[in-house]
Amino acid sequence: MERVESETRTVVEELYRAYLAGDPDGMIATMSDEVHVRFLGLVDLNGIEAARRFFLSNTAKLVDLDFRVRTLI
């Protein structure tokens, strides 16, 4: 389980770095094609293209995010 936790932590850290850099493409690069994104209770996205469209069009609105990993797979 330690390997999975380490890999998950690495992905979340990369996601934070991309977010803080204002890099939506970097955020998308951390996600699988089957990603499911719930964002601030406002959107519920399924799939990489839906996530890409959202992050590319809303980068300026992304502030004070709190990422939480709910399920390790």
C-alpha positions in Angstrom: 0.0 0.0 0.0 2.9 2.4 0.6 3.7 2.4 -3.1 0.2 3.4 -4.0 0.1 6.1 -1.4 3.4 7.5 -2.6 2.3 7.5 -6.2 -1.0 9.2 -5.3 0.8 11.8 -3.2 3.1 12.5 -6.2 0.1 13.0 -8.6 -1.7 15.3 -6.1 1.5 17.3 -5.6 1.9 17.7 -9.4 -1.7 18.8 -9.7 -1.2 21.4 -7.0 2.0 22.6 -8.7 0.2 23.0 -12.0 -2.8 24.7 -10.4 -0.5 27.2 -8.5 1.4 27.9 -11.8 -1.9 28.6 -13.6 -1.2 25.7 -15.9 -4.5 23.9 -16.9 -2.6 21.7 -19.3 -0.4 20.6 -16.5 -3.5 19.8 -14.4 -5.0 17.7 -17.2 -1.7 15.9 -17.6 -2.1 14.3 -14.2 -5.5 12.9 -15.0 -6.6 9.6 -16.7 -9.0 9.6 -19.6 -11.7 8.3 -17.2 -11.3 11.1 -14.7 -14.2 12.2 -12.6 -13.9 15.7 -11.3 -16.2 17.4 -8.7 -15.4 21.0 -8.4 -16.6 23.2 -5.6 -20.0 21.6 -5.7 -20.6 23.5 -8.9 -19.7 20.9 -11.6 -19.5 17.2 -11.8 -17.4 16.2 -14.8 -16.8 12.8 -16.4 -13.9 12.3 -18.7 -10.7 14.0 -19.7 -12.3 16.2 -22.4 -14.9 17.6 -20.0 -12.2 18.3 -17.4 -10.0 19.9 -20.1 -12.8 22.2 -21.3 -13.6 23.3 -17.7 -10.0 24.0 -16.6 -9.1 25.8 -19.8 -12.1 28.1 -19.6 -12.0 28.6 -15.8 -8.3 28.9 -14.9 -8.7 32.5 -13.6 -11.5 31.4 -11.2 -9.5 28.6 -9.6 -8.5 29.9 -6.2 -8.1 28.2 -2.8 -8.6 24.7 -3.9 -8.6 21.8 -1.4 -7.8 18.6 -3.2 -8.8 15.4 -1.5 -8.1 11.9 -2.6 -11.1 9.8 -1.6 -10.3 6.5 -3.3 -7.0 4.9 -3.9 -7.1 2.6 -6.9 
